[in-house]
């Protein structure tokens, strides 16, 4: 399995922007679809965004559409999540995840996970 390390979280104010980064090692990054999930205290894990192996197909959860952008740099084995217009309800631990496929990766297909990075949005 690959190893994933997230970075970029922190405490921000509503309306701010934050960029999360996830660096992947231990495998061929080009063989993996990547995604971001998040989990707030007392809530279930929520799908945020996913991107296919080459970066041409992206999908977003309804709550972040139009505000968040997922991208990847295969040369650097890195996936990014640009979060704009942050809201207090975006407060959560954000997890990077990988699924070894060049096809469609559904949320349940992601089986490699990072440790998470906390994002806290104050009102």
C-alpha positions as CSV (number, residue, x, y, z in Angstrom):
1,X,0.0,0.0,0.0
2,X,1.0,3.6,-0.6
3,X,1.7,6.0,2.2
4,X,-0.1,9.3,2.3
5,X,0.8,12.5,4.3
6,X,-1.4,15.5,4.4
7,X,-0.5,19.0,5.3
8,X,-1.9,22.5,5.1
9,X,-4.6,22.6,7.7
10,X,-5.1,25.2,10.4
11,X,-7.4,27.7,11.9
12,X,-8.9,30.2,9.5
13,X,-11.8,32.6,9.4
14,X,-15.0,32.3,7.4
15,X,-14.5,33.3,3.8
16,X,-10.8,32.5,3.8
17,X,-9.0,30.1,1.5
18,X,-6.8,27.2,2.4
19,X,-4.9,24.7,0.3
20,X,-4.3,21.2,1.5
21,X,-1.6,19.0,0.1
22,X,-1.2,15.2,0.2
23,X,2.1,13.6,-0.8
24,X,2.1,9.9,-1.8
25,X,5.0,7.5,-1.6
26,X,5.5,3.8,-1.9
27,X,3.8,3.1,-5.2
28,X,3.2,4.3,-8.7
29,X,1.2,7.4,-8.2
30,X,0.0,7.3,-11.8
31,X,-1.9,4.1,-11.0
32,X,-4.1,5.7,-8.3
33,X,-7.3,7.7,-8.3
34,X,-7.1,10.1,-5.4
35,X,-9.7,11.7,-3.2
36,X,-10.4,13.9,-0.2
37,X,-12.8,13.0,2.6
38,X,-13.6,14.8,5.8
39,X,-15.0,14.0,9.2
40,X,-16.4,16.4,11.7
41,X,-16.8,15.4,15.4
42,X,-19.8,13.3,15.9
43,X,-20.5,13.0,12.2
44,X,-19.9,10.3,9.6
45,X,-17.1,10.6,7.1
46,X,-18.1,12.7,4.1
47,X,-16.8,12.5,0.5
48,X,-15.4,15.8,-0.6
49,X,-13.7,15.4,-4.0
50,X,-12.0,12.9,-6.2
51,X,-9.8,13.0,-9.2
52,X,-8.8,10.3,-11.7
53,X,-5.3,9.0,-12.3
54,X,-4.5,11.6,-15.0
55,X,-6.4,14.5,-13.5
56,X,-8.9,14.9,-16.3
57,X,-12.0,13.8,-14.3
58,X,-13.1,15.3,-11.1
59,X,-16.2,15.0,-8.9
60,X,-17.3,16.9,-5.8
61,X,-19.6,16.5,-2.9
62,X,-22.6,18.7,-3.1
63,X,-21.6,20.8,-0.1
64,X,-18.3,21.9,-1.6
65,X,-19.2,22.2,-5.3
66,X,-18.2,25.6,-6.7
67,X,-15.9,26.3,-3.7
68,X,-13.3,23.5,-3.6
69,X,-11.0,22.4,-6.4
70,X,-9.0,19.1,-6.5
71,X,-5.9,18.8,-8.6
72,X,-2.9,16.6,-8.9
73,X,0.7,16.7,-10.0
74,X,1.8,13.3,-11.0
75,X,5.4,14.3,-11.4
76,X,5.5,15.3,-7.7
77,X,3.1,12.5,-6.5
78,X,0.9,15.1,-4.9
79,X,-2.8,15.9,-4.8
80,X,-4.1,19.2,-3.7
81,X,-7.4,20.6,-2.4
82,X,-7.9,24.3,-2.9
83,X,-10.7,25.3,-0.5
84,X,-12.2,28.7,-1.1
85,X,-15.0,30.6,0.6
86,X,-14.7,28.5,3.8
87,X,-17.6,28.2,6.1
88,X,-17.8,27.1,9.8
89,X,-19.5,23.9,8.6
90,X,-16.3,23.0,6.7
91,X,-14.6,22.5,10.0
92,X,-13.4,18.9,10.1
93,X,-10.4,16.6,9.8
94,X,-9.6,16.2,6.2
95,X,-8.2,12.9,4.9
96,X,-6.4,12.1,1.7
97,X,-7.2,8.7,0.2
98,X,-6.0,6.5,-2.7
99,X,-7.6,3.8,-4.8
100,X,-5.5,1.8,-7.1
101,X,-7.4,2.1,-10.4
102,X,-7.3,4.0,-13.6
103,X,-11.0,3.6,-14.0
104,X,-13.9,5.0,-12.0
105,X,-13.2,5.0,-8.2
106,X,-16.2,5.1,-6.0
107,X,-15.9,6.3,-2.4
108,X,-15.9,2.7,-1.1
109,X,-12.9,1.9,-3.4
110,X,-10.5,4.1,-1.5
111,X,-8.5,1.9,0.8
112,X,-5.3,3.8,1.6
113,X,-5.6,6.7,3.9
114,X,-3.5,9.5,5.4
115,X,-3.5,10.5,9.1
116,X,-5.6,13.6,8.4
117,X,-5.1,17.3,8.8
118,X,-7.4,19.5,10.9
119,X,-9.2,22.5,9.3
120,X,-11.1,24.8,11.7
121,X,-13.2,27.7,10.3
122,X,-14.2,30.3,12.8
123,X,-17.3,32.5,12.2
